[in-house]
Amino acid sequence: MLLLKNADLYAPEHIGRSDVLLGGGKILAVSKGLDFRVEGLEIYDLEGKILAPGLIDQHVHITGGGGEAGYHSRTPK
């Protein structure tokens, strides 16, 4: 388990200073002033750091593009 303290949190809207508890590959809790005493818990103080969700760039060229992979990858005009 992992507790991230004092993060400037975006989720994706700006939430402000918050703590985030992670465990089992999931977000378990988000709140201000989380305090847990669990064996094996790692705690990181993110004071001054931004914490934001991961973003996926889904920009694709399904029918080809500018020909980077050769003539066969060019989009017809």
C-alpha positions in Angstrom: 0.0 0.0 0.0 1.1 3.5 -0.7 0.0 6.8 0.8 0.7 10.0 -1.1 0.5 13.0 1.1 0.0 16.7 0.4 -0.3 16.4 -3.4 -1.7 19.2 -5.5 -4.4 16.9 -7.0 -6.1 17.1 -10.4 -8.7 14.4 -11.1 -8.9 15.8 -13.9 -10.4 19.0 -12.4 -8.3 20.8 -9.8 -9.1 19.4 -6.3 -6.2 21.1 -4.5 -4.1 19.7 -1.7 -5.1 16.1 -0.9 -3.8 12.7 0.2 -4.3 9.6 -1.9 -4.2 6.0 -0.6 -3.3 3.3 -3.2 -3.5 -0.4 -2.8 -4.0 -3.5 -5.0 -3.6 -1.4 -8.1 -6.5 0.9 -7.2 -7.2 4.2 -5.6 -8.7 3.4 -2.2 -9.2 6.8 -0.7 -8.8 10.5 -1.5 -9.2 13.1 1.2 -7.4 15.8 3.1 -5.4 14.6 6.2 -5.5 10.8 5.6 -3.7 9.1 8.4 -3.2 5.3 8.4 -1.0 3.0 10.5 -0.7 -0.2 8.4 2.3 -2.5 8.4 4.2 -2.2 5.1 2.5 1.1 4.2 4.9 3.4 2.2 4.3 7.1 2.7 5.6 9.8 0.3 5.2 13.6 1.0 4.5 15.2 -2.4 4.5 18.8 -1.0 4.7 21.1 -4.0 4.2 18.4 -6.6 1.3 18.0 -9.0 -0.5 14.6 -9.0 -2.7 14.0 -12.1 -4.3 11.0 -13.8 -2.3 9.3 -16.6 -3.4 10.4 -20.1 -3.6 8.2 -23.2 -3.0 9.8 -26.6 -5.5 8.1 -28.9 -4.4 10.1 -31.9 -4.2 7.5 -34.7 -4.3 7.4 -38.5 -6.6 4.5 -39.3 -6.3 4.9 -43.1 -2.6 5.8 -43.1 -1.0 9.2 -42.8 1.8 11.2 -44.3 3.8 8.3 -45.7 6.3 7.8 -42.9 6.2 4.0 -43.5 6.5 4.4 -47.3 4.1 5.1 -50.2 1.6 2.5 -49.1 0.9 4.4 -45.8 -0.1 7.6 -47.5 -3.7 8.8 -47.3 -5.3 9.2 -50.7 -5.9 12.8 -51.7 
